[in-house]
Amino acid sequence: MAAKQNKLKTFHWEGTDQNGRRQSGDMKAQSQSSLRSTLRQQGIAAQKIRPKSGLEQMMQGSGGRRKKITPGDIAMFMRQLTTMMQAGVPLVQAFDIVGRGHDNPSMSELILDIKGDVEAGIGLADALRKHPLYFDDLICNLVEAGEQGGVLDTLLDKIATYKEKTEAIKKKIKGALFYPVFVLLAAFGITAFLLIFVIPVFEELFQGFGADLPAFTQAVIDLSEFVRGTGGLMIVGIIAAIVVTFTAGKKRSRKFNYFLDRMMLKVPVFGDVVRKSAMARFSRTLATMFAAGVPLVDALDSVAGATGNRVYGNAVQGIRQEVASGQSLNQSTEQTHLFPHMVVQMIAIGEEAGSLDTMLLKVADFYEEEVDNTIGAISSLLQPMIMIILGVLIGGLVIAMYLPIFKLAATI
């Protein structure tokens, strides 16, 4: 048996399940043909199978273990689990397939840990609750509702869609912010390099001119001397203090986080994106839970933590209290003065027609599209603004250094 086990090789496979969805993963087998047969028994038609190199296995077996589990990993896991169950694969076997085939070893360990709890007879919702860092109350409540109602595959599909939509919004916002921040940091880095290393060379050159320097050039030289002296250390110290204070406040102070979220809503243009994103997440989360049969008051409790902004989270908690006391959802929402009139009216129509989840999904689709359009417009506006900033910073330094040369040439 040991000799047979030693002959097993690790293969990376790609294929499609019974619903035509693409799947991939890693699995040990004696040969490609035996792996293809195993996958066929699991309802997967293998299209590509290749042996993993020793380097890939070593990276997965050592350094990969410390790889962080991201929300994107959780979203992918929910979608893969949904696909397996809809294909008729038993839950425990689905965990085994998804867990052993995941690219992130930390995620594989988490999935197989949950699989062990399920095999021991623990409900899936209770097994997920053992890992609150990755599965919040919203996911656990929906899974529990699916288990109780016998519609776990349907609820898992709703959870997967919810996670995918939520992560898509996050990525779009981060993507819109990453490019300008990266370019501006690079611009300031180049400016600091010029002030510290390039400007002093020109300063030595100008000392032999024996003439007064233009005011702009002299100002740049003074700035260079300031940065190279105690001023540079002071600037670095101030930036470090701000970063440390900001990081500590964000980790430890709820009031500080609430203040940041409130200020973010007031930032021109970007505040509008945050507001629309909160509307989309509120609507989709509430629609998903309400459609799953979760009582409205309990659903609102989970929705409060899913809006992505503490101002809206506190507002949803207030709505929950009003609804628990007998007030309608649309009236409670309107009293917060944070939700647009369209959202309030759509909720009112949904309550009257008994189709609240449908109306909320329409609201979520609308605001997700609005986020896309707004981010696209911001990206178009930021590009010329960044070019202007780069021109002012770097071009200004270059002009300042060449002004004395132009002045000297004019006197000859």
QUILINHU-V820873 format. One line per field, one symbol per residue. ss: DSSP state (H for helix, E for strand, - for the rest). phi: phi as a letter, one per 30 degrees, with the letter a starting at -180 (. if undefined). burial: # if it has 24 or more other ideal C-beta (glycine too) atoms within 12 Angstrom, else .. A space follows every 50 residues. Layout:
BEGIN
ss: ???
phi: ???
burial: ???
END
This chain:
BEGIN
ss: -HHHHH--EEEEEEEE-----EEEEEEEE--HHHHHHHHHH---EEEEEE E--HHHHHHHH-HHHH----HHHHHHHHHHHHHHHH----HHHHHHHHHH ----HHHHHHHHHHHHHHH----HHHHHH-------HHHHHHHHHHHHH- -HHHHHHHHHHHHHHHHHHHHHHHHHHHHHHHHHHHHHHHHHHHHHHHHH HHHHHHH-------HHHHHHHHHHHHHH-HHHHHHHHHHHHHHHHHHHHH HH-HHHHHHHHHHHHH---HHHHHHHHHHHHHHHHHHHHHH----HHHHH HHH------HHHHHHHHHHHHHHH----HHHHHHH-----HHHHHHHHHH HHH--HHHHHHHHHHHHHHHHHHHHHHHHHHHHHHHHHHHHHHHHHHHHH HHHHHHHHHHH-
phi: .dddddddccccbbabddciddbalcacadaddddddddddciccdcbbb dddddddddddcdddcdddceddddddddddddddddideeddddddddd cddcedddddddddedddddjdddddddddbddcbdddddddddddddci bddddddddddddddddddeddddddddddddddddddddddddddccee dddddddddibddeedddddddddddddcddddddddddddddddddddd dccddddddddddddcdeiddddddddddddeddddddddddideedddd dddedcdibddddddddddedddddjddddddddddiccedddddddddd dddibddddddddddddddddeddddddddddeddddddddddddddddd dceddddddddd
burial: .........######.#.....#######.....##.##..#####..#. .#.......#........#.#.###############.#.########## ############.##.##.....##.##..#..##############... .###################.##..##..#......#...##.###.##. .##..#......#...#..##.##..#....................... ......#...#..##...##.#######################.##### ####################.##.....##.###.#.###..##.###.# #....##.######..##.###.##..##..#...#...#..##.##..# #.##........
END
